[in-house]
Amino acid sequence: MVDIRIYGKLRQYLKETETDQGGILKLSVDPEETVEALLARIGIPLDAVYTIFLNSKLLVSRSKMACWMRYPQVRKNPLDWELDIVVKAGDRIGLFGRDMAALVV
């Protein structure tokens, strides 16, 4: 299982019953399933996402300030939206929409 926290207007893509009481979507992942494939499966379009955190580290952001914010990062370049990172059981993903940009970057 992975825990996915979805913030801001990105929640419009989910049914209310899909998350637990803490607003966390819990999903089983397929072997070799990537972040991009997971987003497609839950129905959140990439262009609606502004920032993604993976296990409390910045994975990607659309903000050019992301490199300067000193978040621990998954990769060297958080502006690279190549989302071929394989998701595994126990991972935690945070998804922030464009309306939540000021809170994270």
C-alpha positions in Angstrom: 0.0 0.0 0.0 1.0 3.6 -0.6 -0.4 6.6 1.1 -1.3 9.5 -1.1 -2.2 12.9 0.4 -3.9 15.2 -2.1 -4.1 18.9 -1.4 -6.1 21.8 -2.8 -8.3 21.6 -5.9 -6.7 18.3 -6.9 -9.2 16.7 -4.5 -11.9 17.4 -7.1 -10.6 14.4 -9.0 -11.4 12.0 -6.2 -14.6 10.5 -4.9 -15.2 11.4 -1.3 -15.3 7.7 -0.4 -11.8 7.0 -1.8 -9.9 8.6 1.1 -9.8 7.7 4.8 -10.9 10.0 7.5 -7.5 11.7 7.4 -7.9 12.5 3.7 -5.4 9.9 2.7 -5.9 7.7 -0.3 -4.4 4.3 0.3 -3.7 2.1 -2.7 -2.0 -1.1 -3.6 0.7 -0.7 -6.2 1.4 -2.9 -9.1 5.0 -4.2 -9.5 7.1 -1.6 -11.5 4.2 1.0 -11.3 5.6 4.5 -11.7 4.5 7.7 -10.2 3.1 8.8 -13.6 1.2 5.5 -14.0 -0.2 5.9 -10.5 -1.5 9.4 -11.2 -3.1 8.2 -14.4 -4.8 5.3 -12.6 -6.3 7.6 -9.9 -7.4 10.1 -12.6 -5.3 13.2 -11.8 -3.9 14.9 -14.9 -0.2 15.8 -14.7 -0.9 19.4 -15.9 -3.0 20.0 -12.8 -0.2 19.0 -10.4 2.2 21.7 -9.3 4.5 19.9 -6.8 5.0 16.2 -5.8 6.7 15.0 -2.7 7.8 11.4 -2.4 8.6 10.1 1.2 8.9 13.7 2.4 11.4 14.7 -0.3 10.7 17.0 -3.2 10.3 14.9 -6.4 9.2 17.6 -8.8 7.8 21.1 -9.0 6.8 23.6 -11.6 8.4 26.5 -9.6 11.8 27.6 -10.7 12.4 28.5 -7.0 12.3 24.8 -6.0 16.0 24.4 -6.3 16.5 27.2 -3.8 14.0 26.1 -1.2 16.4 23.6 0.4 13.9 20.8 0.6 15.6 17.3 0.6 15.2 16.2 -3.0 14.7 12.8 -4.7 16.7 13.9 -7.7 19.1 16.7 -8.4 16.7 18.6 -10.8 13.2 19.0 -9.4 12.1 20.7 -12.6 12.5 17.4 -14.5 9.0 16.0 -14.8 10.1 12.6 -16.0 8.0 10.6 -13.5 9.4 7.1 -14.2 10.2 6.6 -10.5 8.9 3.2 -9.4 6.5 3.4 -6.4 6.8 0.7 -3.8 4.7 -0.4 -0.8 5.2 1.9 2.1 5.8 5.0 0.0 4.1 8.3 0.9 3.2 10.7 -1.9 2.1 14.3 -1.5 0.3 16.0 -4.4 -0.2 19.8 -4.5 -2.2 21.6 -7.1 -1.5 24.9 -8.7 -3.8 26.6 -6.1 -1.5 25.3 -3.3 1.8 26.4 -4.9 2.6 29.2 -2.4 2.4 26.7 0.5 5.2 24.5 -0.8 7.5 26.6 -3.0 
